[in-house]
Amino acid sequence: MTEHTLEQPAAPSANAQPVLSVDDLRMYFPVKGGGIIRRTVGQVQAVDGVSFQVAEGSSLGLVGESGCGKSTTGRLITRLYRPTGGRIDYEGRDIAGLSARELMPLRREIQMIFQDPATSLNPRHTVGAIIGAPLLIHKVVPKDKVLERVRELLDIVGLNPEHYNRYPHEFSGGQRQRIGIARALTLNPKILVADEPVSALDVSIQAQVINLLQEIQREFNVAFLFIAHDLAVVRHFCPEIAVMYLGKIVEIGDRDTIYSHAHHPYTQALLSAVPDVKQAQIGGRRERIRLSGDVPSPINPPSGCRFRTRCSLAQEICSRQEPPLLQIGPQHKVACHFAGELGKAPEEPITARLLGVDDSGAPDPGASPAEIPGAGPGYADTWFDLGQRTMGRA
């Protein structure tokens, strides 16, 4: 593959056509009671009313805490699960209710990169057999050309083409993830669902895999639904970001807006957990917003706003009325009753000032080292101070 100097991808233009459009997507898993006759006694509302679009050749990052429904959403898009309700429009066609036979030709168009490369590759099969299987199933190339295509794919993902006859355990974690990427690319898909593709890898290997995915996107114009909990990785890879909480999208917008003017209290809390080494180097820090309580059960989620049980802004309206996902700016939607109020003070955006740093970002000469917690050489574990005044904590 040709080497490129990689940059952050640009946001899709307003005229870009969505290759994937999801509307009111829902996935409820039944909960069975004990006893001889196992009746359904409840439902796990894993995904509940999710809507978004992914433009051709672009990337949407889906972030949130573990258990919020990100991976389930990815498996619904690839139709590994049959959704309880809603639409999944791929190039204008609703694929949510298609049968296995009807889905067969579409499997080539939408592929998935799984989270754990160690468990997503069959240890009994060689790498050549793993990557070549989709070619044989879909009869994309003649049998005598399968090995040639396998070697080509190994070369594309930066592996030695002559290692096609090795087994997965003979490769490192990063190499196994590259094998999974090669398998996903086998059928030239238009959409790749990447389910935390670098979470199981070392930091240095993460950068290599992310750069590889960016090169693939450039060369093959593949659209990505990029699922992750690492907001730094998502910021680098995705021009658009959607934040999920307990099965619902609470905020969605372009990268710069989400990271500099997040309006939902949950998004603010997530961003506050991202270390910022650059600000540590200039002697400033940002405080972390710590959420109180535990994530509610998706079997019995709170009424109204699902985040209200952990939100410092919650009022009576939050318990009786679910906030709709409303447009508050260009390419920016928020599901919060107080999003409008949070946006009324542009002079003090949600990403509030640094402690011990003046308005220009330089160290404040009037602040002593004692007033700048965490300041000093070697300090790297610093946090965002996201809207403490707006959150009612200052």
Phi, psi and omega in degrees: 000142181294137179283141179229153166275110190275137177233166176296132181295146179283152177292146179296147179289163182297336182269358181295134181277133178288131174275337179224130178226121182248132184226119176052044182287133181225143175218110179247125177262131181289145175250120183266138176279169178282181179101178182292314177262108185273092180277156175285119184251356180183182180220138172271112182274075186294317177228128188219092175081041182272135178222134175192172177226150175233122181281156179301129178073007181251184182224136172243124177269132179245114187236162179157173179293162174300135180088007183275351178110008182297306183295323177298320177299317178298320180288334174289319180299319180276359179061033166287334170245148172267119186295150175291325180193171179098180182240145170233096183268116175251113183052042175086001181245129179284116182255004185298324185253013183289148177283170179300321180293318180291332181281340187309308180293335181281343178301331179290334187273331184235115182237167185229139170256117187277160188293313186252107181294337181289328183258348181269356178247130181292117184292345182273349183251149174287164178299322179299319179290323181295312182286327183280342183303313179299327179295321180285320182296315183267359177053048182284320180229158176299155183303325182284355179253357184297313182299321179298318179292323178298315179297322179297317180293320177299321178293321180300320182269010173083024177250159180290120181300337181281357181266017182296337183266010177269166181258158184306324183292348180274002181245157175284173181299316178296322178293322178295323177294325176294326176295317177298323178293319178299319179297320179293332181275351188308320187260016180053060183289160175264339179228133173242125173263109182259106184268095181045061189290347182238004186293333182267009186249157173295158185301316181295324179285327177304315181298319180297316182291319178298317178297323177297316179297323178294320178296319178298318179296319178298314189283324187249000177056045181272137173273141182241135159257106190257109184263128182198163171248353178271104185291334178293319178294317181297320180298322180289326190262328193245128175284341177232146186223136174240134182253125180252145173216120175050048173089358182233151172275124182257340178202141179212138180180183179286160188303311184297321180293315182297317186277339181250335182221052176297136184253336182274136181304326179292318177298319178301317181295320178297315182294331181292344181268006181267116177297147179230099184292323183301319181286332175295325181292333179262010172086017179246173176207163174234136183284150178271137175270117181258123181281140178271153176076179180256163175294126180299162179285134176290350175286324180224071183291157179298152175288161179065231178283126184289342181270355190298331183290348181236008188257132180284347180267354189301136175229184186300324181297332182292333182275338184250347183223123178285128181287129177285158177278099188252149177285124178241358179185175178302121178056038180217119179234143181221140175253082180206134180296338185247018180298321179297319180292323179295332183270005184275356183237073182297338179288343175230080181295171183301324175280091189286177187296156173283146174280127180082015181227138181279183186296336180276352181096358179275156178303137181284116182295342181273357182259129177278160178305329180292336181272356182242082181305131178089355181288156178125163183297141176085355181283124181230345185269074183248161189228158174288140172258089190263101169058048181298322180292317180295325180283357177077028182244012180225000000 
